[in-house]
Structures are given as structure tokens and as C-alpha cells.
Amino acid sequence: MAEFRKHECEVCDRKFVRPAERDRHWTDVHHPSPWWLSCERCLWGSKHRSSLIRHVAGRHGMGIRRARLEADDAEVKAKERSRIVRDKKDERKMTKVMELEKRRKYKEWIEDKKIEEEEQEPEGEEHSIDLLCIQFSQIKIN
């Protein structure tokens, strides 16, 4: 049998007749699109621009040119939503990194404080030793 499926997916080894089919498979299965194109006239949505064009032209009775313009608008809105989501993720990530950095600095500060306390001789230690010697000498042993 002649091998007519020449375009292989690099991830799952599935083969396709056209490279566009392989690319669409990769987008659908292995790398889901972070943004969603939605129809402004109804609740329908898709990851693919071509599907939105086909939907708008067929379902809402518009021409292909008008459907493409609507798909362009939907794509701009989807990219903006994607940017907002990405910024929020980055913000949460930075907050987490900053929190971890604060915790690390606090632990270092505590460790430094402990080391300083250990290195520092208690005040009046000489006097306390002298006092102990005097008190020891005054003890009467029977």
C-alpha cells in the first residue's frame, strides 16, 4: 500500500496527508490554544479562525468577506483576553517569587540573629564566675 500520509506529528507519530492537517492536530491535541474565538451574535465559539468564518457565513447568512472581518475582530479580542490572562499569571508568579524571597530573607535574618547571640558573651559573665567562686568557697562541708 502506498504511503500517502507523509506528514507525521512529532509528538504522537500520527500521520496526515497535508501539513495543515498536522498543524491543526497539533494545535487541538498537543498545544491547546490559549484563546477562544467567539461569535458576537451567538454563544458559539471555536479555536480556529476558519471555523468561525464558516459559522458566521453559514449560520448568520453573511458573505465570506464580512465573516472574515468578524473573525478578525474576534481574533483581536481573543488575543487581548489572552494577554490579560498571561499578565495575571505573571503577576501571580511574581507575587509567589517575592513571597518566597521574603521568607528566605527572613530565615537568613533569624539565622544571623542566632549566630550573633551565640557569639556575643553574656554581660556580667566574669562577675558571675567570680560570684560563683566566692559562693563556693563559703560553703561549709561537714
Solvent accessible surface area in square Angstrom, and as a share of the most:
residue,aa,sasa,rsa
1,M,221,0.99
2,A,84,0.65
3,E,108,0.48
4,F,107,0.44
5,R,115,0.42
6,K,158,0.67
7,H,53,0.24
8,E,71,0.32
9,C,2,0.01
10,E,165,0.74
11,V,91,0.53
12,C,60,0.36
13,D,92,0.48
14,R,136,0.50
15,K,81,0.34
16,F,20,0.08
17,V,61,0.35
18,R,138,0.50
19,P,62,0.39
20,A,69,0.53
21,E,66,0.30
22,R,67,0.25
23,D,75,0.39
24,R,92,0.34
25,H,18,0.08
26,W,110,0.39
27,T,40,0.23
28,D,57,0.30
29,V,87,0.50
30,H,56,0.25
31,H,97,0.43
32,P,83,0.52
33,S,26,0.17
34,P,102,0.64
35,W,57,0.20
36,W,130,0.46
37,L,1,0.00
38,S,44,0.28
39,C,8,0.05
40,E,102,0.46
41,R,113,0.41
42,C,48,0.29
43,L,185,0.92
44,W,88,0.31
45,G,17,0.16
46,S,12,0.08
47,K,54,0.23
48,H,31,0.14
49,R,81,0.29
50,S,54,0.35
51,S,11,0.07
52,L,2,0.01
53,I,19,0.10
54,R,156,0.57
55,H,25,0.11
56,V,1,0.00
57,A,20,0.15
58,G,62,0.60
59,R,183,0.67
60,H,57,0.26
61,G,69,0.66
62,M,35,0.15
63,G,47,0.45
64,I,88,0.44
65,R,204,0.74
66,R,130,0.47
67,A,0,0.00
68,R,122,0.44
69,L,110,0.55
70,E,20,0.09
71,A,0,0.00
72,D,56,0.29
73,D,75,0.39
74,A,5,0.04
75,E,39,0.17
76,V,102,0.59
77,K,102,0.43
78,A,0,0.00
79,K,110,0.47
80,E,76,0.34
81,R,105,0.38
82,S,17,0.11
83,R,100,0.36
84,I,74,0.37
85,V,79,0.45
86,R,127,0.46
87,D,61,0.31
88,K,114,0.48
89,K,115,0.49
90,D,71,0.37
91,E,118,0.53
92,R,150,0.55
93,K,138,0.58
94,M,108,0.48
95,T,84,0.49
96,K,137,0.58
97,V,78,0.45
98,M,107,0.48
99,E,77,0.35
100,L,96,0.48
101,E,66,0.29
102,K,129,0.55
103,R,138,0.50
104,R,111,0.41
105,K,114,0.48
106,Y,132,0.50
107,K,136,0.58
108,E,84,0.38
109,W,139,0.49
110,I,52,0.27
111,E,92,0.41
112,D,79,0.41
113,K,89,0.38
114,K,108,0.46
115,I,86,0.43
116,E,100,0.45
117,E,117,0.52
118,E,143,0.64
119,E,129,0.58
120,Q,127,0.57
121,E,131,0.59
122,P,92,0.58
123,E,169,0.76
124,G,39,0.38
125,E,73,0.33
126,E,133,0.60
127,H,133,0.59
128,S,49,0.32
129,I,94,0.48
130,D,81,0.42
131,L,100,0.50
132,L,115,0.57
133,C,79,0.47
134,I,96,0.49
135,Q,89,0.39
136,F,148,0.62
137,S,86,0.56
138,Q,127,0.56
139,I,107,0.55
140,K,182,0.77
141,I,154,0.78
142,N,189,0.97
